[in-house]
Amino acid sequence: MLSAKSLFQEILDHDESFRLFCSIAASGEAQGGWENGRIAALVPESERALAPKIARHGADEDKHGRIFHALLRKRGLTPVPVPPETDYTMLLERCGIGLAHDRLRRDEPLTVRDVIVYLAHSRVTEQRAAEQMAVLRTCFAGHPEVGKAVRVIADDEDDHLAYTHEELLRLAAAGHGRLIQRTLRACALTEIRVHRDVSLAVMARMGRILGWSRARSALLAAGIHAVYVYERLAGWHRMVTLNTPERRDPLGGPAAPAPEFA
């Protein structure tokens, strides 16, 4: 039976597929950590109160990268280069989603509009991350090798998603509602396309490593395309709605350490 649990279990059980999975994940988290760190340093004076939360977000992403590297080390594996077609973060940037790295490398303060672009990008991508980690938490929270890592990262992603809701609602109340909704919609429609393309590329690589049959690879590809069609027609709406989170100020403190992974 083909299921999310059986698919990930197969990837987990094979050193090379696990190596690729952790390498891709660690690279994306490291990029996110750098981006958030630069944004925290460049926020405009009117949004300086947001800087510690953005820095906390970046520290969490860095922590996640260390966790994935630690999982590799525990198995005696080293990271592999990330294939360009599987680099979700960089592909989003090339599509104009979020703040460009060239912009972040310049020591020029951001504008409030830039902050909204950053938060909208985070709102959409954290929705994806939180949903993916929720699936892994359901399937592998008790797994002896990856269970603790899954629980830590899933909890953090829930906090990151809540934080983006809270801050975007604050900015909407300050008069930026139309800009926020336009930006969220553009981000969501681009993200679902990039997510489809990256998913197809990752599954193709995993299929070659694990020796999947053409029929199985075709079935997985069809599933990815079906999800895209649903998201393009209606599913993207979940990425653009804003709701007051149950937990308020989720990034108001320092990042929780994960010494067992460091």
Secondary structure, 3 states (H helix, E strand, C coil): CCCHHHHHHHHHHCHHHHHHHHHHHHHHHHHHHHHHHHHHHHCCHHHHHHHHHHHHHHHHHHHHHHHHHHHHHHCCCCCCCCCHHHCHHHHHHHCCCCCCHHHHHCCCCCCHHHHHHHHHHHHHHHHHHHHHHHHHHHHHCCCCCCHHHHHHHHHHHHHHHHHHHHHHHHHHHHHHHHHHHHHHHHHHHHHHHHHHHHHHHHHHHHHHHHCCCHHHHHHHHHHHHHHHHHHHHCHHHHHCCCCCCCCCCCCCCCCCCCCCCC
